[in-house]
Amino acid sequence: MKRAHLSNIVFTALFAALILAVTRLSVPIALGYIHLGDAMIYLAALILPAPYAAAAAAIGTGLADFTAGYAVYVLPSVVIKTLLVLAAKGLCRLSGKPAIQDGLVCAAGIITVVGYYLADAVIALAAGSDPAAAFTGALSGIPFNAIQAAASGALYFLLAAAVRKGFQKYL
């Protein structure tokens, strides 16, 4: 029992570092940056139990936003990526077939798009924008977040088969 717990903690730390690193390997854009860190979050959700995967996602993404100079997004990212893990884990439980699981996990990327739309609107409201302008202005981030979610889903799909084979005794 203690060995499994220690193994989960070690994998959580490794995934947090991996999520941080892959997220920081990003393409800067006017509204922030596009990265493939969500693919690592999906892998964490595939391998780790939900609480550990959520912790890895929250720590890795929060540190990535903070170290990239986007401290205002740390809390929204922690919430969004935790929800992403919980949705991915929940959707994976619906099916025992890996191909269906992969599709469902990738579909969970919708949380990224909707979550950052709402985060951008709330940040604009907090900065003093009127509600109509805040929610309209937040629409501009949707294409970039959709590209990020789709690219991360595609990378995850490519890596998932290898991970399943290598971690078969853990899954």
Residue, then its C-alpha position, 0 to 999 in steps of 0.5 A: m500500500k505504501r509503495a503504491h502511494l509513493s509511486n503515485i507521488v513520484f509520478t505526480a511530481l514527474f508529470a508536474a515537471l513534464i507539464l511545466a516543461v511542455t507548456r513552457l515550450s510554447v508559441p507566443i501569440a498576442l493573447g498569451y501562448i499556445h502549447l501542447g501541455d494539455a497532452m501531458i495532462y491527458l497522459a497523467a489522467l491516463i496513468l495516475p489516479a484522479p487526485y494525483a493527476a489533478a495535482a500534477a496538472a494544477i502544479g505544472t500548469g500553475l507554475a508554467d503560467f507564473t514563470a511565463g509572466y501570466a500570473v493572472y491566469v494561475l488560478p483559472s488554469v489550476v481550476i480549468k486543468t483540474l476540471l480537465v483531468l476530472a472530465a478525462k477520468g470520468l469519460c474514460r470510465l464510460s468505456g473500456k476500449p482504448a480508441i473510444q477512451d482516446g476520443l473521449v479524452c480529446a473531447a474533454g478539451i472543450i473544457t479548455v476552450v470554454g474555461y479560458y473564454l470565461a476566465d478572459a471575460v472575468i479578468a476583463l470584468a475585474a479590470g473594469s470592462d463593461p459586461a458586454a465588452a468583456f464577454t465579446g472581447a473574450l471571444s477572440g481567444i476561442p480560436f487559439n484555445a481551440i487550436q491548442a486543445a486540438a493539437s494537444g489531443a492529437l499529440y496525446f492520441l499519438l502517445a497514448a498507445a505507447v504509454r499504454k504498452g509501457f505502463q500496462k501493468y500500472l493501468 
